[in-house]
């Protein structure tokens, strides 16, 4: 039986049932350890007043402060946020849970989204469940009603840009127990790294 869906058997019959499953267990993890996270968020945001800067700051702390545990699957669960704060590590789903929980404590509205990364092959919209998704991201609601798509596992992508596997990927946006299939915007990251290379040509044609 499933506490998330309130029934036995045939768990995933449509995309909303998949969304309800993940949302139930993610939000349960968000509530367990909330006081400790609130204290951490208050420290992160000390002196920060602009709403967008709050979002940027929280995203940076979740990305950089918590060691990423590589995990290219979605199972719809997470350790409690209190446990994540104790161990300072998180996989892709747990980072999304941390991010959304912290944003909520800062007064920012956001939603979970399960992403079928572009490296996972062709997405089948008629095959319900979680197995096609590779990671979880957060859709932060903007003032104009659009979303800022935040992947908390990728430290190198500047704010507002996406890693290549997110850009244009299919995602299941979870809103109040409903699941909506969407295409993430095509918005690739720009590289901050520059290389300077000196090549010395030798007489025989080789180069160092």
N, C-alpha and C positions, 0 to 999 in steps of 0.2 A: 504494500500500500504506500501511498505518497501523501505526506503532510502538505506538500506544496500544491498538489492538484486535488486532494480530497477524494481520491478514488483508487481502486485497485486495477492493475493491468492497463494495457493500452495507454501508456503515459503520454506519448507524443503523437497526437492525432492531427495537429495543425501547428502553425507557427506560434500562436498564442499560448498553447500548452507548453511549448519549448521555452517561451519567454517567462511564463509564470514559474516554471521550475527553477530557472536560473535566478530570477528576481527574488524568489522566496529565500533561497539559501544565501544569496549575496547579502540581502538586507538583514538576515539573522546574524551573519558575521559582523556586519556594521554595528549592530547594537551591543555586541559582547566586547566590552572594553572601551566603550565610548568615552567614559570620564578621562581615561588616560590619554586618548587621542585628542580630546578637547584641550587638555593641558598642553600637549605638544603643539597643536595648531595655534593656540594663543601665543606660544613662544615664536613660532615661525612668522607670525603676522605682526609682531610687535613693531609699531611705527608705520605699518602699511595701511593706507586708508582707501586708495583707489580700488574699485571692485576688480578691474582687469588685472591689476598688479597683484591682488590677492590670489587670483586664479593662477597667474604665472608663478608666483612664489610657491604655492602649494604643489603645483605640478613639478617644479624643480626639486623640491624636497623629497617627494615620493620617488622621482626618477633617480636622484643621486644618493640619497641617504640610505635607501633600502637595497641591499645586494639582490640583484636579479637572479632568480633560480630559473634557468631555461626550461620552458615547458610549452610545447607547441600544440597544445590540446585545450579543449574547453569541456569541462565535466559539470559545470554549474555548481561549484562549491568553493569555499574559502575557509582558511583558518580564521578565528576571531581576530579583529583588529588589535585587541590587547596582546595577543600572542605574537602578532607581526611586529608590534612595537618592542616586545621583549627580545625577539631574535633578530630584528632589523634585516629581515630577508623576506622576499615575496616572489611568487611566480606571476605569470601574466594576469590571471584572474584576481589574485590577491592584491596586486598593485592597483587594479581598477577599483576594487572594493575600498582600499585605503584612500584613493584619490576622491572617489565620490563621497565617502564618509567625511573626509576633511573639507571638501567643498560645501557640503551641507552644513557643517558646523560654522563655516564662514558666511553662511546665508546665501550661497549660490545654488541655483537650481541646475540639476544635471540628470542624465539618464545613462544606463548601461547600454552598450551595443556589442553584440557578438560578431566578430569579423571573420569572414572566410578569406584569409590572406591570399594574395595573388599567386603565392608560391604553392598553394594547395591544389591547384588544378581547377577543373570546371565545376561550378556550383550547380547543384540540382535543386531547383525551387520546390519540387514535389516530394523530396525526401526529408521528412520532418525529423527533428532531433537536434543533437548538439555535435554530432561527430564530424560534420563538415566545417565547423568553425575552428580556427587555429588560435585565437586570442580574444581578449575582451578589452574594449576601450571605453572611454567616457565621452558622452556628448554634452558639453556644457551649453546651456541655453543662453543666447545673447539677447540684448535688449530689443533687437528687431525681429525676434522670433526664430532666427536661424540658429545653427549650432557651430560651436568650435569643437572639432573632433580632436580629442587628446589621447595619445597613446603613451601611457606612463612607463613603457618598457624601453623606450628608445631615447637615450640621453643626447645623441648627436643632432637630432632634428630641431631646428629653431622653432620657437613658439609660432603656431599658425601654419606650419608645414607638416607634411606627412612622410613617414618612411615609405619606400617604394611598394612594400607589400600591402599597405593600407590604401594607397592612391587608386581610386576607381574600383576598389574591392566591394563585393557584396557584403551587407551587414544586416543583422537583425536588431533593430532599435526596439528597446523595451521601455514601454511607458504605461505605468499603472496596470501591469498585468497583461497588457496587449503587446503583440509582436508584429512589427512592420518591417518587411524587407525593403531595404534602401540600397542605393549605390553611393558609396562614399565619394566625395568630390575628388577630381584629379588635381592634386596639389602637392607636387614633389618637393622634397627637402633640397635646400641649397647647401653645398659643402662649405665649411668654414676652414678647411685645411688647404694649404697651398704648399707646393713642393718646388724647390729650386734645384735643378740638376745641371752639373757641369760634365760635358762629354769631351774626351780627348781622343781624337782620331789618330790611330797609328799608321805607319807607312804601309803595312801589309793589309790594311783595310779594316782591321778590328778596332774596337773602341773601348775605352775605359770610362 
